[in-house]
Amino acid sequence: DETSGKTVVKIDPTYFRPTEVDLLIGDASKARDVLGWKPKRSFAQLVEEMMASDLADAKRDAANGKRSV
Protein backbone atom coordinates (compact mmCIF):
# COMPACT_ATOMS: atom_id res chain seq x y z
CA ASP A 1 0.00 0.00 0.00
CA GLU A 2 1.54 3.31 -1.05
CA THR A 3 0.00 5.22 1.83
CA SER A 4 0.94 2.90 4.69
CA GLY A 5 4.01 1.29 3.10
CA LYS A 6 2.67 -2.15 4.02
CA THR A 7 3.06 -5.11 1.68
CA VAL A 8 -0.40 -6.00 0.36
CA VAL A 9 0.55 -8.66 -2.16
CA LYS A 10 3.71 -10.72 -2.00
CA ILE A 11 4.95 -12.32 -5.22
CA ASP A 12 6.91 -15.57 -5.17
CA PRO A 13 9.61 -15.40 -7.88
CA THR A 14 9.63 -19.19 -8.23
CA TYR A 15 6.41 -18.84 -10.22
CA PHE A 16 7.83 -16.32 -12.71
CA ARG A 17 8.07 -17.54 -16.26
CA PRO A 18 11.09 -16.40 -18.26
CA THR A 19 10.24 -13.67 -20.75
CA GLU A 20 12.42 -15.25 -23.41
CA VAL A 21 12.04 -18.98 -23.94
CA ASP A 22 13.96 -21.03 -26.50
CA LEU A 23 10.92 -22.99 -27.63
CA LEU A 24 7.23 -22.44 -26.99
CA ILE A 25 4.82 -24.91 -28.58
CA GLY A 26 1.05 -25.08 -28.35
CA ASP A 27 -1.11 -28.07 -29.20
CA ALA A 28 -4.86 -27.62 -29.64
CA SER A 29 -5.52 -31.28 -30.46
CA LYS A 30 -7.09 -32.05 -27.06
CA ALA A 31 -9.46 -29.07 -27.33
CA ARG A 32 -10.34 -30.20 -30.85
CA ASP A 33 -10.82 -33.86 -29.88
CA VAL A 34 -12.60 -33.41 -26.53
CA LEU A 35 -14.51 -30.18 -27.09
CA GLY A 36 -14.95 -30.17 -30.85
CA TRP A 37 -13.13 -26.83 -30.96
CA LYS A 38 -12.12 -25.38 -34.32
CA PRO A 39 -10.04 -22.25 -34.90
CA LYS A 40 -11.89 -19.27 -36.36
CA ARG A 41 -8.80 -18.05 -38.23
CA SER A 42 -6.19 -19.82 -40.31
CA PHE A 43 -2.51 -19.48 -39.47
CA ALA A 44 -2.07 -17.18 -42.48
CA GLN A 45 -4.92 -14.95 -41.25
CA LEU A 46 -3.38 -14.82 -37.79
CA VAL A 47 0.00 -13.78 -39.19
CA GLU A 48 -1.70 -11.12 -41.33
CA GLU A 49 -3.52 -9.69 -38.29
CA MET A 50 -0.35 -9.68 -36.20
CA MET A 51 1.64 -7.93 -38.93
CA ALA A 52 -1.11 -5.35 -39.46
CA SER A 53 -1.14 -4.64 -35.72
CA ASP A 54 2.65 -4.32 -35.56
CA LEU A 55 2.64 -2.01 -38.58
CA ALA A 56 -0.09 0.17 -37.05
CA ASP A 57 1.93 0.39 -33.82
CA ALA A 58 5.08 1.35 -35.74
CA LYS A 59 3.21 4.03 -37.70
CA ARG A 60 1.71 5.44 -34.50
CA ASP A 61 5.10 5.48 -32.82
CA ALA A 62 6.69 7.18 -35.84
CA ALA A 63 3.96 9.83 -35.85
CA ASN A 64 4.70 10.48 -32.17
CA GLY A 65 8.46 10.66 -32.75
CA LYS A 66 9.18 7.31 -31.12
CA ARG A 67 11.54 4.71 -32.52
CA SER A 68 10.14 1.23 -33.02
CA VAL A 69 12.38 -1.75 -32.54
N, C-alpha and C positions, 0 to 999 in steps of 0.2 A: 504494500500500500504506500503510495507516494507521500501521503499526509503523515502517517504514523511511522513509516520506515519499517514496518513489520513485513515479514515474508508471508504472502498470501498463498502462493502456489510454488511448490518446489519441484523442479524438473530433474529427473534422474538421467544423466548423460548416457547410461548404458542402453537406453532405448532410442537414442539418436540413430538415424540412418545416415550413412555417408552421402554427401551431396553429389559426389562423382563416383559412380560405380562402373566397373569394367564391362559388365554385361547385365542387362536387365531384360528379361524375357517374360512375356505374358502368354497365357494359354487359355482361350475361351472355350475349349472343347467341353469342359464339364458343364458350363452354363448352357451351351448349345444342346448337349445330350440330355441333361437332367431337366432343364427349364424350357427347352425349345427356343432359346434365345437366338436371334439373328441380328447381325449388325445392320444399322440403318444406312451406313456409308461404306463405300469400298475403301480400300487402302489408298488408292489414287485420289479419291475425293478428300480423304483425311489429309493427305500431304498437300493438296491444293489449298484447303482451308488454313492449314498451319502456315504455309508460305504467304498467303494473302494477309494473314494476321501479322506475321513478322514484317512484311513489307509496309503495312499500314503503320505499325509501330515505328519503323525506321523513318518513314516520311514525316510522322508527327514529331519525332525527335529532331529531325533535320530542320523542320519549320520552327522549332523552339530553340535552335542553336545547340542542340545536344549531339554528341557523337554516339552513333550506334556501334556496337561491337559485332 
